[in-house]
């Protein structure tokens, strides 16, 4: 399912949670871990600052590699200097899943732009897992299911994750046409039959983002999964208002699947 996982390293609590999460996933799926540190070229312009930052990065990478080795995880570290977001977008192609750490940013859209996590998820061509301030337990997950390929992939990936903990998946769908929503939801529920998970169906007619956020809060979920399609930057709505709102607002870790 996951053969290679890339994680963005850093010193923030969210970055450290992402690193721990990536290591757990790599062990659970016997995947190769790629640990990437992105140094902003604007903050390391002076030579002495760059040497200090690079030395700290090498020490951090060596420590993380040692932790991975103790856990039986193959880990390779790399360091890039330039635009961090561009580096992540480009190098994430080497992995099946990119794991990054980021806090929710409910005010991002009000300010007229998406959060950093939303911007990265918009551009990366692989699955992206955005971790908050702690490692998700993968015990209770919410999946937005619409029957399309990307949401099918979100459901499948979540099933593989939650099966590791024998947890619960809350499958949600939202449509004004009740009969159509029920038909789609039934397909999603049947899809989970082979997995060792508990599946709970949620059908509503409200906006999909509202349904997902309400379900996350009601169930105290630690993961929400959504499908998203990479589209042209010319259209803000192409990425999907639902995906952007969940990435900016969700208190739980967010899995974006292609």
N, C-alpha and C positions, 0 to 999 in steps of 0.2 A: 504493500500500500504506500508506504513512505520509504524510499531508498536513500534519500539525502535530504537533510534539513539545514537551512542556513539561519543563523541567529545574529542579530546586530548586538555587539557588545557595547558596554558603557558603564558609567559609575552611578547612574540614577537608580532609585529603588525599582522603577519600572523596567529598566534595562536588566537589572540583576534578576528580577522575576522572570523576564523573558529568557535569560540564559539558563536558569534552573528548569524552566518549562521545556526548553529545547533539549536539554540533557535528558529529562524524563522521557520525552517523546522518542528520542534517539534510542534510548535503552529499550523502551516498550516495543518499538518496531524494528529494532536491530538495524537502525539507519546510520549512515555516515553523517557526522555533524561538521558543518563549516561555520567557524566563528569569525565574523567579520567586524573589524573596527574601522569606522569611517571618520577620518580627521578632516575637519573643515579647513580648507586652505586659507581662509581669511583669519583664522585664529592661530595659525602656526607659521605666519609669514616671517617672523624673526627667528633666526637660526637657533639661538639658545633656548627659546620657548619650544621650538620644534623638537630639539634633542630631548628636552625634559618630558614632553608629551609622548614621544616615541618610546622612551625608556619605560615610562609608566605603563604604556600599552603593552610592551613586550612582557613586563612582569605580570600584568593582569592576564594576558593570554597564556603564559606558562602556568600560572596558578589554575586557570580554568581547564587547560589540557590535562593537568595532573588530576583534578577532580573527575574529569571524564574517564581517564584511564582507570581510576579506582572503581568507577561505576561500570567498567567494561564497555565504554563507548569510544569508538574511533573518532577523534577530533583533529581537524586541521584548521589552523588559524591563519588569517590574512589581514593586512592593513592597507587601506587606501587613503590617499590624500587628494582632496578635491571637493566636489559638491556631494555631501553625504547622501542626499536623496537620489541623485543621478547614479551614484555608485551602487546603491541598494537595488534600484530598478534594473540596472544592467546586469549585475552579478547574480541576482536572484534567479536568473535563468539556469544557473548551474544546479539548482535544488528543486525538489518537489514542493517544498513548503518554506516560506519565509516567516520567521518569528521575530516580532519587534515588540518593544515595550512602549506604552503611551497611556497617559491619563485621559479620561473623558474630557471633552471640551464643549459643553453645551452652548457656549456663547459664540462658537466659531461661525456658524451660519448667520447669526445676527450681525456679525462684523463684516459679513460679505465674502467670507472665504472658508474653505474647509480646514479641518485640523490637519496636522502633519501626518497623522496615521491615515486619515481619509485620502490625503493627496498621494501617499505612497501606494495604498491599496488600489487607487484608481489607475495607476500606471503599471504596476507589476503584473506580469503575465502569468504568474504562478499563484497557487493558493497562499493566502496571507493569514497569519494568526496574530492578532493584536492583544497583548497581555497587559493587564492593569497592574496593580501594585502587589499582587500575590500570585502564586502558582495556582492555576485552576485545578480543582479536584477532579474534573471530568465526571462528576457524579450526577449532575442535573443540567441538562442542556435544552435549549429552545432552538427549533429549526423553523425558518420561514420556508414553507413548501408551496410552490406554484405549479409543479408538474413539468416545468421546463428543464433543459439539460443542466443549467447551472445550479438550480435548486436541488435537482436529483444528486448532483455531485456533493452539495452541501450535506444532504441527508446521509449519503453513503459515508463521507468522511467522518461525520459526527458519530455514526453508528460504530465505526471502527474504533474511535476514541473512547466512547462511553462503554463499549463492550469490555474494555480493559478493566473497568471498575464495576461492571455489572450494574450500571446506573440507569437513569430514567431520561427518556427523550420526549419532550413536549413538542409535537408537530402542530404547527399553526398554519392556517390558510385564511385569506380574507377576500371576500368577493360579494358584491351586491346580489348576485345570482346564487341563492342558497343551494339549489340543486347541483349547480356546477361546482360550487365550493365543496360540497359533500363528496361528489364523485372524485375530485382531485385528492381530497384528504384521504379517502379510502384507498386510493392507489399508494399513497405515501405510507399509510399504516401497514398495508400488505407487504410493502417493500422491506419493512423492518422485521418481518416474521422470522427470517433465518438467524437473526442476531440475538445474542443473549443480553437483551435490554428490555426494560419496561417502557412501553410506548403509550402516550396519552394524547388524544386528539383535541384540538381547539379550533373551532370554526367561528368566524365573526365577519361582520360586514363593515367594520370601521377601517380606517387607513391601516395598511400593513405595518408601518413603523409603530403606530400606537398600540396595535395588538401585540407586537413583539415585545415592546418595552413594558407593557402591563404584565405580560406573561413572565418576563424575566423577574420583575419585582414580586409578583404573586408567588412564584415558585422558588425564589431565592436562587435562581440558576447561576452557575459559575461560567457558563459558556453559551453564546448564541451564534448560530451559523446562518449565513445568508449566501445567496448566489448573486454574482455580479458579472456583467459583461464589459470588457474593455472596449471603449468606444472613442470617437474623436473628441479631442479637447474643446472643439468648437461648441459643444453642447454640454452645459452644466448638468442638464437633466438626463443625459445619456447614461451616466454611471448609475443613476437611480436615486431619487430622493430618499427612498427607504434605506439603501445602503449607507448613504452619507449620514443620515440621522442616527442610525444604529452605531456607526463608527464614532460619531461625535458625542452621543448621549449614553450609550450602554455602560452600566457599572460592571457588567460581566465581560470576560474576555470575548473577543469577536473573531470568528473565523469567516473569511471571505473566500468563496470558492468560485473558480472559473468554469 
